[in-house]
Amino acid sequence: MTSAHVLRSFLDSLDAQDWDKVRAVLADDFRGHYPHDGRHFDADGLVAYNQDYPGRWSLQVVELLVEGDRAVARTRVTGGTQTFWVASFARVDGDGLIHELVEVWAGPVPE
């Protein structure tokens, strides 16, 4: 499975709010970082953060680029009347799991 497929699976599972599938694609030694607000996550922490986020939101992958074990996605996330743009940078390990994820969120912007 390519790093693009792995990142796409992660994002599709987030959109479906299928927390078991989200966790299944994260390595046990996963490290996540949101540099825009300084948050750091392990695998279970990232799942819990998204699971506990209030309201129903959805995401649409606008662009997905890959080079070797790295994949980058530009995603539009909508919830209520707000839209956020997200750049997700993933590094996939040899087992086809996301080992590292850096996400930069911009917004909200009006719908």
A tleap script that builds the chain and sets N, CA, C and O, in Angstrom:
source leaprc.protein.ff14SB
mol = sequence {
  NMET THR SER ALA HIE VAL LEU ARG SER PHE
  LEU ASP SER LEU ASP ALA GLN ASP TRP ASP
  LYS VAL ARG ALA VAL LEU ALA ASP ASP PHE
  ARG GLY HIE TYR PRO HIE ASP GLY ARG HIE
  PHE ASP ALA ASP GLY LEU VAL ALA TYR ASN
  GLN ASP TYR PRO GLY ARG TRP SER LEU GLN
  VAL VAL GLU LEU LEU VAL GLU GLY ASP ARG
  ALA VAL ALA ARG THR ARG VAL THR GLY GLY
  THR GLN THR PHE TRP VAL ALA SER PHE ALA
  ARG VAL ASP GLY ASP GLY LEU ILE HIE GLU
  LEU VAL GLU VAL TRP ALA GLY PRO VAL PRO
  CGLU
}
set mol.1.N position { 0.852 -1.181 0.000 }
set mol.1.CA position { 0.000 0.000 0.000 }
set mol.1.C position { 0.898 1.245 0.000 }
set mol.1.O position { 1.832 1.327 0.798 }
set mol.2.N position { 0.629 2.200 -0.873 }
set mol.2.CA position { 1.450 3.407 -0.959 }
set mol.2.C position { 1.099 4.380 0.154 }
set mol.2.O position { 0.041 4.284 0.776 }
set mol.3.N position { 2.006 5.319 0.391 }
set mol.3.CA position { 1.745 6.328 1.422 }
set mol.3.C position { 0.512 7.156 1.070 }
set mol.3.O position { -0.193 7.614 1.969 }
set mol.4.N position { 0.238 7.355 -0.210 }
set mol.4.CA position { -0.975 8.081 -0.614 }
set mol.4.C position { -2.229 7.310 -0.215 }
set mol.4.O position { -3.194 7.901 0.269 }
set mol.5.N position { -2.218 5.993 -0.417 }
set mol.5.CA position { -3.375 5.183 -0.022 }
set mol.5.C position { -3.586 5.207 1.486 }
set mol.5.O position { -4.717 5.270 1.966 }
set mol.6.N position { -2.484 5.156 2.222 }
set mol.6.CA position { -2.583 5.152 3.683 }
set mol.6.C position { -3.151 6.475 4.189 }
set mol.6.O position { -4.054 6.482 5.025 }
set mol.7.N position { -2.627 7.594 3.688 }
set mol.7.CA position { -3.139 8.897 4.117 }
set mol.7.C position { -4.598 9.056 3.707 }
set mol.7.O position { -5.406 9.569 4.481 }
set mol.8.N position { -4.940 8.621 2.496 }
set mol.8.CA position { -6.336 8.720 2.044 }
set mol.8.C position { -7.256 7.890 2.936 }
set mol.8.O position { -8.352 8.333 3.276 }
set mol.9.N position { -6.820 6.694 3.315 }
set mol.9.CA position { -7.606 5.845 4.208 }
set mol.9.C position { -7.822 6.526 5.548 }
set mol.9.O position { -8.924 6.490 6.096 }
set mol.10.N position { -6.772 7.150 6.081 }
set mol.10.CA position { -6.873 7.890 7.338 }
set mol.10.C position { -7.900 9.011 7.224 }
set mol.10.O position { -8.769 9.146 8.086 }
set mol.11.N position { -7.805 9.812 6.169 }
set mol.11.CA position { -8.712 10.945 6.003 }
set mol.11.C position { -10.150 10.488 5.753 }
set mol.11.O position { -11.087 11.084 6.284 }
set mol.12.N position { -10.331 9.444 4.954 }
set mol.12.CA position { -11.678 8.909 4.720 }
set mol.12.C position { -12.283 8.374 6.016 }
set mol.12.O position { -13.478 8.543 6.260 }
set mol.13.N position { -11.460 7.728 6.850 }
set mol.13.CA position { -11.944 7.211 8.138 }
set mol.13.C position { -12.303 8.341 9.085 }
set mol.13.O position { -13.272 8.231 9.835 }
set mol.14.N position { -11.529 9.441 9.065 }
set mol.14.CA position { -11.891 10.617 9.854 }
set mol.14.C position { -13.236 11.172 9.411 }
set mol.14.O position { -14.097 11.471 10.239 }
set mol.15.N position { -13.414 11.310 8.092 }
set mol.15.CA position { -14.670 11.840 7.569 }
set mol.15.C position { -15.855 10.969 7.985 }
set mol.15.O position { -16.922 11.485 8.317 }
set mol.16.N position { -15.668 9.663 7.966 }
set mol.16.CA position { -16.732 8.733 8.363 }
set mol.16.C position { -16.879 8.648 9.881 }
set mol.16.O position { -17.810 8.021 10.386 }
set mol.17.N position { -15.966 9.276 10.596 }
set mol.17.CA position { -15.902 9.206 12.056 }
set mol.17.C position { -15.894 7.750 12.531 }
set mol.17.O position { -16.561 7.380 13.497 }
set mol.18.N position { -15.107 6.939 11.809 }
set mol.18.CA position { -14.893 5.539 12.149 }
set mol.18.C position { -13.594 5.467 12.952 }
set mol.18.O position { -12.513 5.283 12.393 }
set mol.19.N position { -13.719 5.614 14.254 }
set mol.19.CA position { -12.554 5.777 15.128 }
set mol.19.C position { -11.675 4.533 15.178 }
set mol.19.O position { -10.460 4.648 15.341 }
set mol.20.N position { -12.266 3.345 15.042 }
set mol.20.CA position { -11.468 2.126 15.015 }
set mol.20.C position { -10.571 2.096 13.773 }
set mol.20.O position { -9.408 1.698 13.855 }
set mol.21.N position { -11.108 2.512 12.632 }
set mol.21.CA position { -10.302 2.542 11.403 }
set mol.21.C position { -9.244 3.638 11.464 }
set mol.21.O position { -8.134 3.460 10.963 }
set mol.22.N position { -9.584 4.771 12.078 }
set mol.22.CA position { -8.589 5.827 12.249 }
set mol.22.C position { -7.421 5.277 13.057 }
set mol.22.O position { -6.265 5.434 12.664 }
set mol.23.N position { -7.714 4.640 14.172 }
set mol.23.CA position { -6.648 4.109 15.039 }
set mol.23.C position { -5.855 3.010 14.341 }
set mol.23.O position { -4.646 2.895 14.542 }
set mol.24.N position { -6.526 2.203 13.522 }
set mol.24.CA position { -5.870 1.068 12.869 }
set mol.24.C position { -4.791 1.494 11.884 }
set mol.24.O position { -3.883 0.714 11.596 }
set mol.25.N position { -4.869 2.701 11.367 }
set mol.25.CA position { -3.878 3.163 10.383 }
set mol.25.C position { -2.721 3.929 11.039 }
set mol.25.O position { -1.793 4.357 10.353 }
set mol.26.N position { -2.774 4.101 12.355 }
set mol.26.CA position { -1.716 4.804 13.088 }
set mol.26.C position { -0.776 3.804 13.758 }
set mol.26.O position { -1.227 2.868 14.419 }
set mol.27.N position { 0.512 4.002 13.587 }
set mol.27.CA position { 1.502 3.141 14.228 }
set mol.27.C position { 1.427 3.289 15.746 }
set mol.27.O position { 0.999 4.326 16.253 }
set mol.28.N position { 1.840 2.258 16.464 }
set mol.28.CA position { 1.823 2.321 17.929 }
set mol.28.C position { 2.736 3.415 18.461 }
set mol.28.O position { 2.474 3.975 19.525 }
set mol.29.N position { 3.811 3.728 17.732 }
set mol.29.CA position { 4.713 4.800 18.161 }
set mol.29.C position { 4.449 6.105 17.404 }
set mol.29.O position { 5.340 6.939 17.246 }
set mol.30.N position { 3.211 6.262 16.944 }
set mol.30.CA position { 2.775 7.449 16.205 }
set mol.30.C position { 3.068 8.724 16.986 }
set mol.30.O position { 2.960 8.777 18.211 }
set mol.31.N position { 3.444 9.753 16.219 }
set mol.31.CA position { 3.617 11.100 16.778 }
set mol.31.C position { 2.849 12.068 15.887 }
set mol.31.O position { 3.050 12.100 14.673 }
set mol.32.N position { 1.977 12.847 16.491 }
set mol.32.CA position { 1.230 13.865 15.761 }
set mol.32.C position { 1.515 15.237 16.329 }
set mol.32.O position { 1.778 15.393 17.522 }
set mol.33.N position { 1.460 16.231 15.456 }
set mol.33.CA position { 1.773 17.592 15.900 }
set mol.33.C position { 0.922 18.579 15.112 }
set mol.33.O position { 0.794 18.472 13.892 }
set mol.34.N position { 0.338 19.548 15.830 }
set mol.34.CA position { -0.367 20.679 15.233 }
set mol.34.C position { 0.470 21.927 15.543 }
set mol.34.O position { 0.289 22.522 16.606 }
set mol.35.N position { 1.378 22.341 14.653 }
set mol.35.CA position { 2.263 23.463 14.976 }
set mol.35.C position { 1.541 24.792 15.157 }
set mol.35.O position { 2.065 25.683 15.825 }
set mol.36.N position { 0.358 24.950 14.582 }
set mol.36.CA position { -0.354 26.217 14.697 }
set mol.36.C position { -0.842 26.476 16.126 }
set mol.36.O position { -1.046 27.629 16.505 }
set mol.37.N position { -1.032 25.412 16.926 }
set mol.37.CA position { -1.446 25.641 18.317 }
set mol.37.C position { -0.600 24.872 19.333 }
set mol.37.O position { -0.898 24.882 20.528 }
set mol.38.N position { 0.457 24.206 18.856 }
set mol.38.CA position { 1.400 23.558 19.750 }
set mol.38.C position { 0.979 22.215 20.312 }
set mol.38.O position { 1.662 21.679 21.185 }
set mol.39.N position { -0.128 21.653 19.836 }
set mol.39.CA position { -0.587 20.362 20.365 }
set mol.39.C position { 0.284 19.218 19.838 }
set mol.39.O position { 0.744 19.235 18.696 }
set mol.40.N position { 0.493 18.222 20.708 }
set mol.40.CA position { 1.198 16.990 20.358 }
set mol.40.C position { 0.300 15.816 20.740 }
set mol.40.O position { -0.397 15.869 21.753 }
set mol.41.N position { 0.319 14.762 19.934 }
set mol.41.CA position { -0.560 13.612 20.158 }
set mol.41.C position { 0.197 12.304 19.990 }
set mol.41.O position { 1.105 12.201 19.166 }
set mol.42.N position { -0.188 11.305 20.780 }
set mol.42.CA position { 0.141 9.930 20.438 }
set mol.42.C position { -1.075 9.394 19.673 }
set mol.42.O position { -2.032 10.135 19.449 }
set mol.43.N position { -1.049 8.138 19.277 }
set mol.43.CA position { -2.130 7.602 18.444 }
set mol.43.C position { -3.489 7.683 19.141 }
set mol.43.O position { -4.459 8.172 18.561 }
set mol.44.N position { -3.557 7.211 20.363 }
set mol.44.CA position { -4.837 7.226 21.076 }
set mol.44.C position { -5.297 8.650 21.364 }
set mol.44.O position { -6.496 8.931 21.349 }
set mol.45.N position { -4.348 9.552 21.626 }
set mol.45.CA position { -4.691 10.947 21.882 }
set mol.45.C position { -5.286 11.634 20.663 }
set mol.45.O position { -6.218 12.429 20.788 }
set mol.46.N position { -4.751 11.330 19.478 }
set mol.46.CA position { -5.301 11.926 18.252 }
set mol.46.C position { -6.715 11.434 17.995 }
set mol.46.O position { -7.592 12.212 17.621 }
set mol.47.N position { -6.932 10.148 18.196 }
set mol.47.CA position { -8.280 9.589 18.016 }
set mol.47.C position { -9.239 10.239 19.011 }
set mol.47.O position { -10.325 10.667 18.622 }
set mol.48.N position { -8.864 10.321 20.273 }
set mol.48.CA position { -9.730 10.906 21.304 }
set mol.48.C position { -10.031 12.372 21.013 }
set mol.48.O position { -11.165 12.820 21.185 }
set mol.49.N position { -9.022 13.119 20.573 }
set mol.49.CA position { -9.228 14.538 20.254 }
set mol.49.C position { -10.278 14.703 19.164 }
set mol.49.O position { -11.179 15.532 19.290 }
set mol.50.N position { -10.169 13.925 18.104 }
set mol.50.CA position { -11.130 14.019 17.012 }
set mol.50.C position { -12.502 13.491 17.413 }
set mol.50.O position { -13.524 14.061 17.031 }
set mol.51.N position { -12.528 12.422 18.167 }
set mol.51.CA position { -13.789 11.831 18.614 }
set mol.51.C position { -14.554 12.786 19.525 }
set mol.51.O position { -15.783 12.841 19.475 }
set mol.52.N position { -13.841 13.528 20.349 }
set mol.52.CA position { -14.475 14.428 21.305 }
set mol.52.C position { -14.777 15.809 20.737 }
set mol.52.O position { -15.431 16.621 21.391 }
set mol.53.N position { -14.300 16.081 19.514 }
set mol.53.CA position { -14.519 17.411 18.939 }
set mol.53.C position { -16.017 17.624 18.744 }
set mol.53.O position { -16.686 16.759 18.178 }
set mol.54.N position { -16.555 18.743 19.195 }
set mol.54.CA position { -18.011 18.935 19.170 }
set mol.54.C position { -18.574 19.131 17.760 }
set mol.54.O position { -17.909 19.652 16.865 }
set mol.55.N position { -19.806 18.699 17.601 }
set mol.55.CA position { -20.525 18.912 16.344 }
set mol.55.C position { -20.158 17.896 15.282 }
set mol.55.O position { -19.236 17.096 15.440 }
set mol.56.N position { -20.911 17.954 14.195 }
set mol.56.CA position { -20.649 17.079 13.047 }
set mol.56.C position { -19.919 17.887 12.004 }
set mol.56.O position { -20.342 18.990 11.658 }
set mol.57.N position { -18.854 17.362 11.511 }
set mol.57.CA position { -18.051 18.016 10.493 }
set mol.57.C position { -17.770 17.010 9.394 }
set mol.57.O position { -17.931 15.804 9.583 }
set mol.58.N position { -17.355 17.508 8.259 }
set mol.58.CA position { -16.990 16.620 7.156 }
set mol.58.C position { -15.754 17.172 6.476 }
set mol.58.O position { -15.445 18.359 6.577 }
set mol.59.N position { -15.057 16.294 5.786 }
set mol.59.CA position { -13.867 16.749 5.091 }
set mol.59.C position { -13.846 16.234 3.661 }
set mol.59.O position { -14.395 15.179 3.341 }
set mol.60.N position { -13.193 17.014 2.819 }
set mol.60.CA position { -13.049 16.685 1.408 }
set mol.60.C position { -11.576 16.849 1.047 }
set mol.60.O position { -11.000 17.921 1.229 }
set mol.61.N position { -10.973 15.782 0.535 }
set mol.61.CA position { -9.597 15.856 0.077 }
set mol.61.C position { -9.589 16.570 -1.272 }
set mol.61.O position { -10.215 16.114 -2.230 }
set mol.62.N position { -8.883 17.680 -1.337 }
set mol.62.CA position { -8.815 18.493 -2.553 }
set mol.62.C position { -7.596 18.106 -3.382 }
set mol.62.O position { -7.647 18.124 -4.612 }
set mol.63.N position { -6.504 17.758 -2.713 }
set mol.63.CA position { -5.264 17.434 -3.410 }
set mol.63.C position { -4.462 16.464 -2.553 }
set mol.63.O position { -4.416 16.592 -1.329 }
set mol.64.N position { -3.836 15.500 -3.202 }
set mol.64.CA position { -3.027 14.509 -2.502 }
set mol.64.C position { -1.753 14.274 -3.311 }
set mol.64.O position { -1.808 13.889 -4.479 }
set mol.65.N position { -0.616 14.509 -2.679 }
set mol.65.CA position { 0.684 14.356 -3.326 }
set mol.65.C position { 1.504 13.347 -2.552 }
set mol.65.O position { 1.351 13.210 -1.339 }
set mol.66.N position { 2.378 12.637 -3.256 }
set mol.66.CA position { 3.178 11.611 -2.596 }
set mol.66.C position { 4.592 11.592 -3.169 }
set mol.66.O position { 4.814 11.823 -4.358 }
set mol.67.N position { 5.532 11.309 -2.280 }
set mol.67.CA position { 6.905 11.031 -2.695 }
set mol.67.C position { 7.473 10.022 -1.706 }
set mol.67.O position { 7.747 10.350 -0.551 }
set mol.68.N position { 7.643 8.807 -2.170 }
set mol.68.CA position { 8.174 7.754 -1.312 }
set mol.68.C position { 7.281 7.487 -0.117 }
set mol.68.O position { 6.090 7.213 -0.262 }
set mol.69.N position { 7.878 7.572 1.079 }
set mol.69.CA position { 7.126 7.283 2.305 }
set mol.69.C position { 6.378 8.502 2.840 }
set mol.69.O position { 5.815 8.448 3.933 }
set mol.70.N position { 6.367 9.580 2.097 }
set mol.70.CA position { 5.697 10.813 2.533 }
set mol.70.C position { 4.509 11.126 1.631 }
set mol.70.O position { 4.568 10.978 0.411 }
set mol.71.N position { 3.437 11.560 2.270 }
set mol.71.CA position { 2.238 11.987 1.542 }
set mol.71.C position { 1.750 13.293 2.146 }
set mol.71.O position { 1.863 13.516 3.352 }
set mol.72.N position { 1.206 14.151 1.294 }
set mol.72.CA position { 0.676 15.443 1.715 }
set mol.72.C position { -0.720 15.587 1.136 }
set mol.72.O position { -0.952 15.294 -0.037 }
set mol.73.N position { -1.645 16.039 1.968 }
set mol.73.CA position { -3.009 16.279 1.514 }
set mol.73.C position { -3.426 17.704 1.857 }
set mol.73.O position { -3.103 18.231 2.922 }
set mol.74.N position { -4.151 18.310 0.925 }
set mol.74.CA position { -4.825 19.591 1.190 }
set mol.74.C position { -6.301 19.252 1.296 }
set mol.74.O position { -6.894 18.694 0.373 }
set mol.75.N position { -6.880 19.598 2.431 }
set mol.75.CA position { -8.232 19.162 2.762 }
set mol.75.C position { -9.092 20.349 3.181 }
set mol.75.O position { -8.629 21.276 3.845 }
set mol.76.N position { -10.348 20.291 2.776 }
set mol.76.CA position { -11.357 21.284 3.181 }
set mol.76.C position { -12.253 20.624 4.223 }
set mol.76.O position { -12.889 19.605 3.956 }
set mol.77.N position { -12.295 21.217 5.414 }
set mol.77.CA position { -13.113 20.686 6.506 }
set mol.77.C position { -14.235 21.673 6.780 }
set mol.77.O position { -13.988 22.858 7.006 }
set mol.78.N position { -15.468 21.183 6.761 }
set mol.78.CA position { -16.616 22.046 7.016 }
set mol.78.C position { -17.396 21.523 8.215 }
set mol.78.O position { -17.518 20.320 8.443 }
set mol.79.N position { -17.917 22.482 8.968 }
set mol.79.CA position { -18.760 22.164 10.110 }
set mol.79.C position { -19.661 23.354 10.388 }
set mol.79.O position { -19.181 24.452 10.669 }
set mol.80.N position { -20.943 23.140 10.310 }
set mol.80.CA position { -21.871 24.262 10.497 }
set mol.80.C position { -21.682 25.283 9.406 }
set mol.80.O position { -21.823 24.970 8.224 }
set mol.81.N position { -21.364 26.499 9.789 }
set mol.81.CA position { -21.182 27.571 8.807 }
set mol.81.C position { -19.715 27.939 8.627 }
set mol.81.O position { -19.408 28.970 8.029 }
set mol.82.N position { -18.812 27.118 9.130 }
set mol.82.CA position { -17.389 27.416 9.048 }
set mol.82.C position { -16.656 26.422 8.154 }
set mol.82.O position { -17.019 25.250 8.055 }
set mol.83.N position { -15.618 26.931 7.510 }
set mol.83.CA position { -14.739 26.101 6.695 }
set mol.83.C position { -13.309 26.304 7.165 }
set mol.83.O position { -12.878 27.427 7.426 }
set mol.84.N position { -12.584 25.206 7.268 }
set mol.84.CA position { -11.169 25.228 7.597 }
set mol.84.C position { -10.413 24.573 6.448 }
set mol.84.O position { -10.928 23.662 5.799 }
set mol.85.N position { -9.205 25.031 6.200 }
set mol.85.CA position { -8.303 24.396 5.248 }
set mol.85.C position { -7.190 23.748 6.041 }
set mol.85.O position { -6.638 24.352 6.961 }
set mol.86.N position { -6.860 22.520 5.684 }
set mol.86.CA position { -5.875 21.750 6.435 }
set mol.86.C position { -4.822 21.191 5.480 }
set mol.86.O position { -5.148 20.638 4.430 }
set mol.87.N position { -3.575 21.343 5.856 }
set mol.87.CA position { -2.470 20.680 5.160 }
set mol.87.C position { -1.968 19.573 6.080 }
set mol.87.O position { -1.534 19.840 7.200 }
set mol.88.N position { -2.029 18.323 5.601 }
set mol.88.CA position { -1.610 17.163 6.385 }
set mol.88.C position { -0.367 16.557 5.753 }
set mol.88.O position { -0.370 16.203 4.574 }
set mol.89.N position { 0.694 16.439 6.542 }
set mol.89.CA position { 1.964 15.885 6.094 }
set mol.89.C position { 2.188 14.580 6.853 }
set mol.89.O position { 2.365 14.595 8.071 }
set mol.90.N position { 2.182 13.458 6.147 }
set mol.90.CA position { 2.294 12.155 6.796 }
set mol.90.C position { 3.544 11.423 6.348 }
set mol.90.O position { 3.958 11.517 5.193 }
set mol.91.N position { 4.143 10.686 7.289 }
set mol.91.CA position { 5.222 9.764 6.966 }
set mol.91.C position { 4.737 8.372 7.322 }
set mol.91.O position { 4.326 8.110 8.452 }
set mol.92.N position { 4.790 7.488 6.344 }
set mol.92.CA position { 4.264 6.137 6.484 }
set mol.92.C position { 5.435 5.170 6.668 }
set mol.92.O position { 6.430 5.247 5.947 }
set mol.93.N position { 5.309 4.264 7.635 }
set mol.93.CA position { 6.394 3.314 7.895 }
set mol.93.C position { 6.287 2.099 6.972 }
set mol.93.O position { 5.370 2.006 6.156 }
set mol.94.N position { 7.227 1.180 7.109 }
set mol.94.CA position { 7.285 -0.002 6.257 }
set mol.94.C position { 6.121 -0.953 6.425 }
set mol.94.O position { 5.908 -1.822 5.579 }
set mol.95.N position { 5.355 -0.807 7.512 }
set mol.95.CA position { 4.181 -1.650 7.742 }
set mol.95.C position { 2.906 -1.037 7.167 }
set mol.95.O position { 1.821 -1.595 7.330 }
set mol.96.N position { 3.033 0.110 6.495 }
set mol.96.CA position { 1.857 0.759 5.917 }
set mol.96.C position { 1.031 1.513 6.942 }
set mol.96.O position { -0.181 1.655 6.787 }
set mol.97.N position { 1.688 1.998 7.995 }
set mol.97.CA position { 1.005 2.752 9.045 }
set mol.97.C position { 1.590 4.158 9.108 }
set mol.97.O position { 2.760 4.369 8.789 }
set mol.98.N position { 0.770 5.110 9.522 }
set mol.98.CA position { 1.254 6.474 9.677 }
set mol.98.C position { 2.081 6.538 10.955 }
set mol.98.O position { 1.591 6.273 12.053 }
set mol.99.N position { 3.339 6.894 10.780 }
set mol.99.CA position { 4.269 6.983 11.905 }
set mol.99.C position { 4.324 8.412 12.440 }
set mol.99.O position { 4.493 8.635 13.639 }
set mol.100.N position { 4.179 9.373 11.530 }
set mol.100.CA position { 4.271 10.782 11.910 }
set mol.100.C position { 3.267 11.579 11.086 }
set mol.100.O position { 3.109 11.341 9.888 }
set mol.101.N position { 2.588 12.527 11.735 }
set mol.101.CA position { 1.618 13.383 11.063 }
set mol.101.C position { 1.747 14.799 11.598 }
set mol.101.O position { 1.692 15.027 12.807 }
set mol.102.N position { 1.918 15.743 10.692 }
set mol.102.CA position { 1.903 17.157 11.043 }
set mol.102.C position { 0.735 17.761 10.281 }
set mol.102.O position { 0.655 17.644 9.058 }
set mol.103.N position { -0.175 18.409 11.009 }
set mol.103.CA position { -1.323 19.069 10.375 }
set mol.103.C position { -1.313 20.547 10.716 }
set mol.103.O position { -1.146 20.937 11.872 }
set mol.104.N position { -1.494 21.361 9.685 }
set mol.104.CA position { -1.566 22.807 9.846 }
set mol.104.C position { -2.968 23.237 9.434 }
set mol.104.O position { -3.385 23.029 8.294 }
set mol.105.N position { -3.683 23.833 10.365 }
set mol.105.CA position { -5.060 24.265 10.140 }
set mol.105.C position { -5.100 25.774 9.912 }
set mol.105.O position { -4.430 26.536 10.609 }
set mol.106.N position { -5.888 26.191 8.936 }
set mol.106.CA position { -6.115 27.610 8.660 }
set mol.106.C position { -7.614 27.872 8.646 }
set mol.106.O position { -8.391 27.065 8.135 }
set mol.107.N position { -8.005 28.982 9.199 }
set mol.107.CA position { -9.428 29.297 9.250 }
set mol.107.C position { -9.823 29.552 10.682 }
set mol.107.O position { -8.957 29.654 11.551 }
set mol.108.N position { -11.086 29.656 10.945 }
set mol.108.CA position { -12.171 29.404 10.008 }
set mol.108.C position { -12.387 30.560 9.035 }
set mol.108.O position { -12.067 31.718 9.307 }
set mol.109.N position { -12.938 30.186 7.902 }
set mol.109.CA position { -13.321 31.179 6.903 }
set mol.109.C position { -14.813 31.030 6.664 }
set mol.109.O position { -15.346 29.927 6.795 }
set mol.110.N position { -15.508 32.121 6.313 }
set mol.110.CA position { -16.953 32.004 6.074 }
set mol.110.C position { -17.253 31.044 4.931 }
set mol.110.O position { -16.479 30.935 3.979 }
set mol.111.N position { -18.354 30.367 5.030 }
set mol.111.CA position { -18.831 29.440 4.007 }
set mol.111.C position { -19.188 30.168 2.746 }
set mol.111.O position { -19.610 29.545 1.771 }
savepdb mol mol.pdb
quit
